[in-house]
């Protein structure tokens, strides 16, 4: 991603999180809304969607949920509910292209 795309990505993730938490947005609607798997919705900022395998989805989910739960001070029950929703909307994102998957990239597990 270019620096402009990185800035747009952070803005998208922030707005997606606010939307997912049910808070009112002060900017345009979030592309895809809560039916998008936000942690991989790069088309929302004009970047091609990477092929993701099941491990990639779990890695993105884990990294996203950790910060989301801290930001909104979620209970364990709330985290479980959000995780279940995100797993459901992530299903169409899963491919079998493990060779190009981010979960096998060096440093992929680092925040």
matplotlib code that plots the C-alpha trace (Angstrom):
import matplotlib.pyplot as plt

x = [0.0, 1.0, 1.2, -2.2, -3.7, -2.3, -3.9, -7.2, -6.9, -6.6, -9.5, -11.6, -10.7, -11.5, -14.9, -15.6, -15.0, -17.2, -19.9, -19.5, -19.8, -23.1, -21.9, -23.1, -20.7, -19.7, -18.4, -19.8, -21.2, -18.7, -18.3, -19.9, -21.2, -21.2, -21.7, -18.1, -15.2, -13.6, -10.1, -9.6, -11.9, -9.1, -11.4, -13.1, -10.0, -9.3, -6.7, -7.2, -8.4, -5.6, -6.3, -6.9, -7.0, -8.7, -5.5, -5.3, -8.9, -8.2, -5.0, -6.8, -9.7, -7.4, -5.4, -8.6, -10.6, -7.8, -7.8, -11.5, -12.2, -9.8, -11.0, -14.7, -14.0, -16.0, -17.0, -16.0, -19.6, -19.5, -16.1, -17.5, -20.6, -18.4, -16.1, -19.0, -20.3, -16.9, -16.3, -19.7, -19.1, -15.5, -16.6, -16.9, -13.4, -11.7, -9.8, -7.5, -4.4, -2.3, 0.9, 0.2, -1.5, -0.4, -0.3, 2.8, 4.6, 7.6, 6.4, 2.7, 1.9, 3.4, 0.9]
y = [0.0, 3.6, 6.0, 7.5, 4.0, 3.2, 6.3, 5.4, 1.9, 3.1, 5.5, 2.6, 0.3, 3.0, 3.7, 0.0, -0.5, 2.4, 1.0, -2.6, -1.3, 0.4, 3.9, 6.7, 7.6, 11.2, 10.3, 8.5, 5.0, 2.2, 0.3, -3.1, -2.2, -4.8, -7.5, -7.0, -8.7, -5.4, -6.7, -7.8, -5.4, -3.7, -3.1, -0.4, 1.7, 0.7, -2.1, -5.6, -8.2, -10.7, -14.4, -15.6, -19.0, -20.1, -19.4, -15.9, -15.2, -16.5, -14.4, -11.2, -12.0, -12.5, -9.3, -7.2, -8.6, -8.0, -4.3, -4.0, -5.6, -3.3, -0.1, -0.8, -2.6, -5.6, -8.5, -12.0, -12.6, -9.6, -10.6, -14.1, -12.5, -10.2, -13.1, -15.3, -12.5, -11.8, -15.5, -15.7, -12.7, -13.9, -17.2, -15.9, -14.5, -17.9, -19.4, -22.4, -20.4, -21.2, -20.5, -16.8, -16.6, -13.9, -16.4, -17.9, -14.6, -13.7, -11.6, -12.1, -12.7, -9.4, -6.6]
z = [0.0, -0.6, 2.3, 1.2, 1.0, 4.5, 5.9, 4.2, 5.6, 9.2, 8.6, 7.3, 10.2, 12.7, 11.0, 10.7, 14.4, 15.3, 13.0, 14.4, 17.9, 17.0, 17.5, 15.3, 12.4, 11.7, 8.2, 5.2, 5.7, 6.0, 2.7, 3.1, 6.6, 9.3, 6.6, 5.4, 7.1, 7.9, 8.8, 5.1, 3.3, 1.4, -1.7, 0.5, -0.1, -3.7, -3.0, -4.4, -2.0, -1.1, -1.2, 2.4, 3.8, 7.1, 9.1, 7.7, 8.7, 12.2, 12.4, 11.3, 13.6, 16.6, 16.0, 15.3, 18.2, 20.7, 19.9, 19.4, 22.8, 24.5, 22.8, 23.7, 27.0, 26.0, 28.3, 27.4, 26.2, 24.0, 22.5, 21.8, 20.0, 17.9, 17.0, 15.9, 13.7, 12.2, 11.5, 9.7, 7.5, 6.8, 5.3, 1.7, 2.0, 2.5, -0.4, -0.6, -1.7, 1.3, -0.6, -0.9, 2.5, 5.0, 7.8, 6.4, 5.8, 7.9, 10.8, 10.1, 13.7, 14.9, 15.7]

ax = plt.figure().add_subplot(projection="3d")
ax.plot(x, y, z, "-o")
ax.set_aspect("equal")
plt.show()
